[in-house]
Amino acid sequence: MKLKQLIPVLAITTVSFSMVSAQEFISKKKKAKIYHDTWIDFNKNKKKDIYEDASQPLNDRIDDLIHQMSLDEKTCQMATLYGFGRVLQDELPNADWKNRVYKDGIGNIDEHLNGLAYHKSAETEYSWPPSSHAKAINEVQRFFVEDTRLGIPVDFTNEGIRGLCHDGATSFPAQIGIGSTWDKDLVSEIGAITGKEARVLGYTNVYSPILDLARDPRWGRTVECYGEDPYLVSQLGLNMVKSLQAQNIVSTAKHFAVYSAPKGGRDGDARTDPHVTEREMHEIYLEPFRTVVQEGGLKGIMSSYNDYNGIPVTGSHYFLTELLRDQWGFNGYVVSDSWAVGGLKGRHHIAEDFKETVYLSVMAGLNVRTNFSPAEDFILPLRELVEEGRIPVEIIDERVKDVLRVKFELGLFDSPYVNDVKEADAIVHGSESESIALKASRESLVLLKNSESLLPVKLNTLKNILVTGPNAKAINHSISRYGPSNIKVQSVYDGIKTFVGDKANVNFTQGCDFYDANWPKSELYSVAPDDIQQNYIDEAVKAAEKSDLIVVAVGDNEDTVGESKSRTSLDLPGNQLDLIKALYATGKPIVVVLINGRPMSINWVDDHIPSIIEAWFPGEYGGQAIAEAIFGAYNPGGKLPITFPRTVGQIPFNFPYKRSSQKGQGKGDIGQTRINTALYPFGYGLSYTTFEYSDLKVTPETDSKDFKSVSVSFKIKNTGDYEGDEVPQLYIQDEFASVVTYTKVLRGFERVTLKPGEEKEITMTLKPKDLSLLNSDMERVVEPGVFKIIIGSSSEDEQLTGQLIIK
């Protein structure tokens, strides 16, 4: 499929829906006579039922509909139908649909006609232009509205962690890169674009954000996480949820719960085996989910594959009902990760057959089962369990009511179709969205080192530039199975060549491949480059000797990081370090650009190379952003959302950590028997300019434990020569508590842009929850005592300190 022609965007506004409009469909069949000026006769009985009346209270509409539903219709609302090219073999409804299980409706249809990346079977003529997809979705929705007995509309779901998972949609950096922006407003803009594009294309539910904490960087899905810290992930996740749902889209957060805790960095059929204490689970791993449920009104959540303490989450009444609904107040619906239900037998072996897995998951609190298999595989045994009396009808009603509530809140029973399909052509991947995507690529960059002030490079001093390394021309790192497909990604080489123009010669050599023929066994011990790799290195050295600047782009590709791609080592794969060492030996100025999905233990590079930029998987405008940073058109200001260990031997090495748990063995980095420090700590990131902090004020400095809020203000000034971004970070330390607390915890941050000489006053607010802890009875309380207030530019940097006393 060829790349799409991009169309300028209109201003992003909230999608509006009328009761009934002149919708457009693919087929020309005559509309059923069920559409009225202010209501739709979904059940075709020629009267306005309560559930068809938008003026009726929500719960009354739900109750009216549930009382009209048969068991067959109820159970159909508890299943996902995977879209075209995965399970569904038809692009549009046909006569056979009336013979299938979904003749009685379906809960949701996932990834239908989206043109999924790397899946040829999903290619379709209806994915582009966007208006064609909107009309096709209308056609599918029309089947469920007009050709099923009760006309219950479908919730159309899709992935969306790097932009919407649809052909030609706006693409953004990987979530670990977005985490590096520390920019809540930017995340809101990304959510608004993703949600807006989803709605005009016909999707009503987006599987985003991922709220897993990347506490072990060996884990393959580190690339999909915002970072390792619960507060940072909570705040970015909260902004994503709110902005998505502001577009009348359900945000479905994943993966609930304690999913990102792989034992030894390994993942298997269950993906992870979390060995996490109850206290750590609540304080660290669950906090982002609690935040978006209670503060963001989250309407969707995805249950994970793993167990906790021997009970699989998807079969856990505690997680899916007691914690999520009874304690947190969640009132959306829970969808399973694919095969999480069947995994109760096939992965965890706690059920003798699939029917038993259906029983366990539904009784635990699951609303909708998702899997890459026919929906009837779940629906039919579910009906049997009800008929046998094992699952009470009342339980089915509870589960279905949750699904219906979300559909009513989406407005699907008042306006089930995309009303203005042409709007999609004007919005998807438009110019305003592109500018935000470029902004995200820029802000995700982190300057790790610039010891000799090589950066920014003065272009007028150069004649020949060499761009080399396995990521020099690579683009697949920014085309994800969970994001847009058929987008034009700009490589590092293309970005530099475009930026430089005719001011210098820009040359390319491969340098080496991502990994060698012995990989991953070469993770265990060093293997000399084979003839092919040595030839690549020799060619790069020959070109380097004729160059005034070397930009070497190294790191990961889709084979070395991602889902099910945990690693044994954090070193650069294959012969990438051999390449850098050979280039270093030429004595020419070198900039190392990391394009990767997890922290890397680049100790030799940090010791020898003066300039290092972390770019993560930078999105479709990554090449432009990197070029601008190298040559000074943009000043990197990102901060690391995750600790860079020096070696896997230090893992787990993450922030926050308990007081005195990482004691040194003497001064400096090197102790008596071990390396003490991180390569780069959480929150770290440099700039081409300098910043000065001053005038810390804590107001009030003393308060009662029933306080409402405390203001922390300070000034920050750009004291250098370049405009730049700084991310001041607020940490607190509980000086004395009834339980062991963390050495410090992040409780505020803000990304600010300052011109040279400019000064701003920053104010952050502490609420009672920010000072609270789980006491010995696992109750959240604020204890009297002294709290140290720390303002700095990383978790290890203390620019200003003060204190707050709670009596």
N, C-alpha and C positions, 0 to 999 in steps of 0.2 A: 504494500500500500504506500502510495507516495505521500510526501509531507504536504500538510494542508496550507492553503493560503490563509494567512491570518487577517482578521477583520477588525477595524478600529472598534473600541469599546464605547458604550454609552456610560453615563454616570451611574455608579452603583447605587441603587435605591432598594428599599424593601419591596419584595414582590407583593402585588396586590391581587386579590381574587374576588371576582363577583360570583353570585350564586350560580348563574348559568350564562355562558357566553357562546359566541360562535366559534367553537373549537374546530381544529383541523385534524383530519385523520388520513391514514394512508389509503384505505379502501373507500369506495364511493357508496357503500351500502347505506340505505336510508336509516336515519336514527330512529330508535324506538320512541314511542310516544309516552315517554316517562318524564320528559324535561318540562318544567313549569317555570314561571318567572322567578319565583323565590324558593323553589324546592325541587327535589328529584324524587320520583316515585320508585325508590330502589326495589321494593318488593312487588311492584307492579299490581297493586290491589286497588288502584284508582282512588286512594284517599291518603291524606297526609298523616302518617304515623308519627308518634312522638320522636322516634329516632331520625325521622326525616325533617324534623322541624328545628331549624337553627335557633329559634327563640326559647326552646325548652332547656332546662338545666342539664348540664353534662351528665350527671349520674342518672337522671331519668332517661336520657336518650340511650345510655349504655344498658340500663336494666330492660328497657323496652325491646331493644334488639336481642339481648341475650335470651329473653323469654320466647322469642320467635324462632330461635335457632335450634336445629336438630343436632344430635350428637355428631353426625357426619360434618355438618357445617362448622361446629365448634372445633373439632379436631383439625380441620383444614386450616384454621387460623393459627395453629400451633406449629406450623412447618414453613420452611423456606423452600422455594423452588429456585435452584441455581439457573442462571440465564443461559442464553444461546451460546453453544459451543462448549459448555461445561456439562450440564444435565439436560436442559431444554434444547431439543434439536430443531425447534421451529422458531423462526424469527418473529412471525406474526401468528395470531390465532387461526386455526383451521377447524374443519368439521370434527376432526378427531378429538379436539379439546373437550367436547361434550361427553366423551367416553372416558376421560381421564379422571383421576381422583380430584383434581382441582376444578372439576365442574361444580363443586360445592364451595369454591372459593380457595384462597390461600393467604397465609399471613403476610409473607413478603416474597418478592422476586429479587434476587441478588445479581448484580453485574450484567444486566440484560442489554445486549447490543452495544456494549461499551468499547469494543475493539481492543481487548486486553493485550498489553505488551507481552511479547514472547509466546503468544498462544495463537497459532495460525487458525485453529478451529474457531476462534472467536471473531475472525474478520467478517465484517458485514457491511453492506451498502448503506445501512441505516445509522452508522455511527457519525458520519459527516456528510453534509454540513449539519450543524447542530439542530437546525429546524427539522431536518429529516428524522433525527432521533426523537425529538419532541413529538412529532406526529406519530411515529411508530409506538412510542410509549402510550400515547393516547389510544391507539388502536388496541393495545393489549389491555389497558384499563377498561376500555369499552366492553370487552368480553366479560369481564368480571362484574361490571355495573349492569349491563343489559342482558347477559346470557346466563347469569346464575340467579337462583331463586330470590335471594335477599339483596343481591347487588352490592355486597360489601367490597369497597375498593381495596386495592393492593397498596402496600407500602413498598416502594421501589428503593432498594438499598444499594450502596456502592462503597468501595474503599476510598480513603481520602487523606492519607497521612503526608503526602508530598504534593498536594494538589489533587483534584478529583481524578479518580482512576477511569478516565475516559479519553478517547481519541482526541488529540489536539487541545486538551484542556490546559490551563495555566499550570506550569510546573514550578515547584519550589525546592530548595535544598532539603536534604534528608533531615529528619527531626533532630538528630544530634547537632547538625549545623544550625538549625533554628534555635536550639538550646543555647548555642554560643552567642547568639545575638543579645540575650538578656533583655529583649525588647518586647514588653507586653503589648504595646500599641501595634507593633508590626505583626505579632501573632494574631491580634484581632483583625487586622487588615487581611491576612492570609485566610483566616476563617471566613470572613465576609465574602471574599472572592470565591473560595471553594463552595460555600453554601449557595451563593448566587448562581454560580455556574451549574451546580447540581439542580437547583429548582427549575431553571429555564430549560434544562435538558429533560426534566421529568422525574428526577430522583427526589425522594422525600426523606431519606435517611442516609447519613454518611458515617462510616465506621472510622471515626477519628475523635479525639486524639488517642495515641498510645500513651498510657500513664505508667508504664513499667519503669522501674528505676534501674539504671545500668550500674549495678554495684560490683560486677565482675566483668572487666573489659574483654576477657576471652570469649564471652558469650557472643554468638553471631548476630543477635538482634540488637546489640548495642547501637548500631547505626539507626535504629528506629526509635530510640528513646531520646527524650529531651535532656537527660543527664542523670546524675547519681543522687542529687539532693532532693529531699521531699518537698521543701518549700519552693525551690525554683521550679520543679516540675508541676507542683500544685498551681502556682500562679500562672505559668504559661498555659497549662491545661485548662484552667478556669477561663482565661481569655479566649481560648479556642472554642470551648463549649458554648460560651455566651454568644460569640460572634456567629458561629454556625447556626445556633438555634434562633438568633435574631432574624435569620433569613427564612424562617418557617421551615426549618430542616431539623430533623432529629439528629442529635449528636450521640453516637454509640461509642463509648469509651472502652478501651481494651488494654490489657487482658486481665480480667478480674478472677483470681487475686493471687498475690505472692508468686507471680509467674516468672519474674526475672531474677531468680536466685538459683542458678545452676550449680550443683555440687561439683567442685573442682573445675568449674568453667565448662563442664560437659553438658550436652543435652541429648536425649534419646527419644524414644517413641512418645514419652510423656513430656518431652521437651525439657523439663527441669525437675529437680528433686530438692525442693527448698528445705534447708536445715536452718530455720529462723525461729527465734524465740517468740513467744506471744507478745512480749513488750516491743521487741524490734519490729514485729509485723505491724502493730498498730502505729507506732511512732514513725516508722520509715515507709514501709511498703504500701500500707493502706491509706496513708494521709492524702495523697493526690486524689484517690477515688472518693474519700469522704468529702473533700473540699468541693469537688465538682458536683456531687449529689446535693449537698446541703447549701452551698453558696451559689451554684450555677444552675440548679434545676435540671440536671441531666435527665434525659428521657430514654436513653438506651445504654445498655451495658452488655459486654460480651464475656461469658464465663470461659475460663481457661482450661487447658488440658491437665494441669498438674494436680497433685494432691497437696494437702497440708495436714501434717500429723496423722497420715494414714487414711484420710478421707479425701477422695477426689473432689475438687471444688464444684464441678458440674453435678455432683451427687450430694452436695453438702447443704443441708437445711440451715446450718449456722450461717454460712456465707450468703446464700441466695435469698434467705427469708429473714432470719433473726437479725443479722447484722445489717444487711442492705435495706430491707424494708422496715422492720420493727424499730431498729435503733436509728438508722440514718434518715428514714422517711422517703426512700426512693419510690416513685409511683409510675415509672415507665415500664418497659419490658426487657427481659433478659433473653438474649439470643446466645446460643452455644457457639463456640469456635467450631470450625469444621471437624467433625468426627470426635468431638469431645464427649458426646453421648455414647457412641459406640465404643469409645476408648475405655469406658468403665469396665467393659469386658476385654477388649483387645489390647489395651495398654495396662490397665490396673488390675485386671483379673479379679474383680470383686463381684462380678455377675456371671452366671452360667451361660446366658444367652442374651441376644440383643433385646428381646422383650423385657428382660429384667433391667437392662440399662434404661429403657424408656420409663419404667416404673420409678426407678431410683431418681432420675433427673427431674421428672415432673413433680414427684412428691417433695423434692428438695426445694423447688421454686422456679424451675426453668419454664419460660413461656414459649419459646420458639426454638425448634431444633434446626440447625443448619448442617448440611453435609453435601459432598459431591456425589450424591446418589439420589435416586428418585424420592420424592416427598412421601410417596405411599409406603416406603420402607419403614417410616416412623409412624405415619398416620394409622395404618392398619393395625399394628400391634397395640397402639394407644387405644383404639376403639375396643379391641378385645379386652384390654385391662379394665375398661369402664364397664363393659358388659358382664365381666366376671365378678365385678364388685370390688376389685382390688383398689382401683382409683375411684373415689367418690365423684359423682357428677359435680358436687359443690367445689371440689378442687379444680376440675376442668373449667367451671364457670369463673373462678377466681383468676386462673391463668389467662383465659380468653378476654376477660374484662380489661386486663392490663393492656392487651394488644389493641382492643377496640378504643380504649381511652386515648391512646397515642394517635390513632387514626382520626378520632374526632377532633383532638387538639390540633392536628395538622390541617384540619378543614377539609378532609377528603370526602366527608359526607355532605358537604355543602358545595364544593367545587373540585371534583375529582380529576379534572384534566388540566393540561397545560393550556392556558387560555390564549396566549399570544406566542405562537411557535416562532414567528419571525424574530422575536426579541432574542432568542437564543443565538442567532447568527450575529447579532450586534454585540453580544456580551462575551461569549466564550473566547478566551484568549485575546481580549482586546487590548488596546494600547495602555489604558490605565492599569490593567492587571499586569501587563508586562513590566511597567515601571516599578510595581511593588515586588515582582519577582526579581528584578535586578537589584532593588534595594535589599532584599533578603540575601541574595548572593554576596553582596558587598558586606553586609553587617555580620554574616556568619564567619568571616575571615578573622583569624586570631594570629597576631604577630607573636611568635614564640621566642624569637631571638633576633637581635640586630646589634651585635656587640661592637662592630667596627663602623656602624652607621653607613653601611653600604646602601641600605634602603632609606629613602627612595632613590632609585638610580636616575642619574641625570642622563637623559636620552641623547643630548647633544655631544656627549663624550664617547659615544659608541659608533662603531662601523659595522661590526659583525656580532650577532647574537645567536647563540646556540640554545635551542629548546630540545631537550632530550628526556629520556626516561619512559617507562611503560605507560604513564598517564599523560604524556605530552600531547598525544592525539586522541586519547581514549574519550569516549562519550557515554558508554553504556552505564557508567556509574550513576548517571543522573536520569536513567530511564528505568523505572521501577515497576515491578508487578503490582505494587500498591499505589501507583501514581499514574500520571498521564502517559499515553503512548503516542507514537508518531509526532514527536516534537523535535525541533531543531536545536540540538545542544551544541554550544560553542566550546571547543576544546581549549586547553591552555595555549597550544600552538596557534590556533586560529585567533584567539583573543589577543595574543601578543602581536601577531602579524598585522592584524587589523589596526591595533592601537599605534604601532610603530609606523605603518605606512611605508613611505619611501625615505624615511629618515635614517634607516639602517637596514642591513641585510639580516633577515631572520631565517635561520637554517634549522633543519630537523635531522636527527638520527634516532633510531629506536632505543639505543642504549642497552636495553635488555628486556626480557619478557617479565611479566608479573611474577612468575615462579618458574623454577627449573624442573627438569624431568624427574628429579628425585623428590619433589615436594609432594606431600608434607613430611616425608621422612627426614628431609633436610632441616626441619625444625629442631631435630634432636642433636645434630652436630653439623659443623660447617662442611660444605661440599664445594670444591673448586668449580668454577664455571666450565661447562662442557664447551666443545668447539663452537657450537652455534652461539652460545651466550658470550663467549670470549670474543668472537668476531664482532658482535654487536658493541661490546665494550671498547674494543680497539677502534672501531669506526667513530665512536663518540669521542674518544680521546684525540683522535686525529683532527676531528672537526673543532674540538675545544681549543686545541693549540692555535688555531687561526681566529679565535673568537675573543671579543673583549668582555663578554658576559656569558655565563652559563646559567640557564634555568633548568633545573632537573626536577621533573615531576614524578614522584614515586608514591607508593602506598598500596591501596586495595583496588580490586575490581569485583564484579559480581560473583566471582568464583571463590574469593577469599574472605568475604564477610557477608552476612545476611542470615536469613532464616535457615536454621539447621547447619550453619557454617561456623561453629565454635572452633577456636584454635588452641594449639598446645603452647604457642609462643606469641609474644607481642612484638618480636623483631620484624623488620622489613622482610617480606617473603622473598624466596629465591636469591638471586644474585644482585638485588637492588643496592645493597650496601657495597658490594664489590664495585659496582658502577660509580657510586659516589666517591669511594676512596681513589679510584683511578682518575676521576676528574679532578679531585683535590690535588693530586700529585702534579698536575699541570701548572699549579700556582695561579690560575685564573680566578677572578671573582665568581663566586657561586651563590645562587639563591636556591634553596631546597623548598619545593612546594609539596606539602603532603595532601594527597587526595585519598581519603581513607574513611572507614566507618567505625573505627575504634581507636583508642589511644595506642601509640606505638612506642616501644622502648628504644628510642633513637639516641642512645648514649654517645656513641662515637660521633654521630652527626652533631649533636649538641656541643661536644667538646671541640670539634674542629671546624665546623661550618659557621660563618658569622651571621648568616641571615636565613631564618626559617619561618615559613608561613604555613599555618594550618588552615586548609580550605574545606576539609570534610568532603562530602559529596555535594558539590556546590550548586546544583541545579542548572537550568538551561543557559543562564547567563554567567556561569562560573568563569569561563575563559576571559570574558570582558572584565569582571570584577578583579580577578587575579592580576591581569595586565595593568589595570588602573592602580592597584596597590603597589606593584613593583615600581612603577614609574612616577608615583606621587600624585596621580589625579584623584586618588582616594586614600585616606589614612585609616588603616585597619583599627577597629576598636572593640572587637569581640573579646569575650572572656570564656575560659574553658568551663564547661558545665560538668566536667568529669576529671578526676585526677589522672595524671600520666605516671604510672609506676615506672621505676627504672628497670625492673625485671619482674617476670612472673613469680619469682621467689618471694616477692613482697605481698602478693595478693592473698587475702583481701586487703586492699589499701584504698580507702575511700573516705569521703566526707559526708556527714559528720561522723566522728568516732568518739568513743567514751574517754573520759578524763583518765590520763595516765596509762592508757592502753597502748600507746605507741611511744613509750619512753625511749630516749636515745641511749647510746653507750659511750658517751663522750661528745665533745664539741665537733661541729662540722657534719659533713655528709657521711663520713665513714666511721663506723664504730669498731669495737673490738672484734666482732664476728660477723657483722652484717652492714649493709648500706642502709642508712637511717631515713633518708629523705626521699620525697617524690621527685621525679624529674621536673614536672610542672604541677603545682597544686591546683585544687579546685578554685575557680574564680580568677585565675591568672590570665593576663594578656597585656602586651606592651602597646606602645603607640609611638608615632614619629614626633609627638610633642610631649610636654610634661605638664603635670597638674599639681596644684597645691591645695591642701585641705586646711580649713581653719574654722574657728568660732563655733565649736560644738555647744549646743544648748539642749538640755533635757528638761522638759516642762510638763508636769512638775517633777522635781527630783525626788520627792517623797509622796507616797499616796497609800491608800488603803487597798486591801486585796479585792475590794468591790469596785475598784476604779473603772472608769469607762474607757479612757484612752490616755496615752502619753505621747507627746510630740517630741521628736528628735530632729533638730535642725542643725545645719552646718553650711559652710560656704566652700565652694570649689572654684578654682581659678586656673585657666589655661596660661601657663607661664612659659610656653615654648613658642615656636615660630610657625606651627602648622595648625589649621583648624582640625579638631579631632573630637572623637567620642570617648567619654569615660563612663564607667559603670561603678559608681560608689555603692558599696555593699554594707549593710547594717547587720552586725552579728551581736548576739547577746550571750552572756555566760552566767549561769546560775551559780553563784559562789558557794552556796550550801543548800542541800536539799535532802529530803527524806529517802530518796532513792538515787542511784548513780545516774548522773546526767552526762550529756555530751560536753566536750571541752568548750565548744561554742556552737551556736546554731544560727543559720541565716534567717533573718526576719524582715528584710527589706532590701530593695535594689531599684535603681532607676538608670536608664541609659540617657545621657545628656550630651548634647553637641555644643562645643564652645569654640569661638573664634580666638585667635591669639590675643591675650590680654583680657578676655571676657571672664566675668565672674558671675556665678549664680548661687542663690541660696536654695538648698534642697531641704525639704521637710518630709519626713517619714513618720508614720503613726503606728504605735504599738497598741494592740488590743489585748484584752485579758487572755485570749487563746494563744497569743504569741509568747506569753510568760508561763503558760500552763504546763503541767506534766501529768503523767499517769502515776498515781501514788501506789503504795504497796498493795492496795485493794483494786488496782487497775481502774480507779476513778480519776477523771480529769479534773484537776484542781489547780488554783493559783496559791502557792505557799508564800507566806511572809519571808522576807529575806532581802539580800543585796544582789542586784543584777548588774554585771559589768556591761557597759554599752561600748561597742567597738565599731568604728567606721574605718573602712580600708578599701583597697583595690583588689584584694583577693582574700582567701581564707587564711593566708599566712601573713598578710600585710596589715599593720595597725597604724593608721595615720592619726586617728583621734580616739581618745577613750574618755568615758565618763561613767557615772553610775546612777542607778535608780533603786530606791529603797521602797519596798512594799511592806507595810506594817500589818 
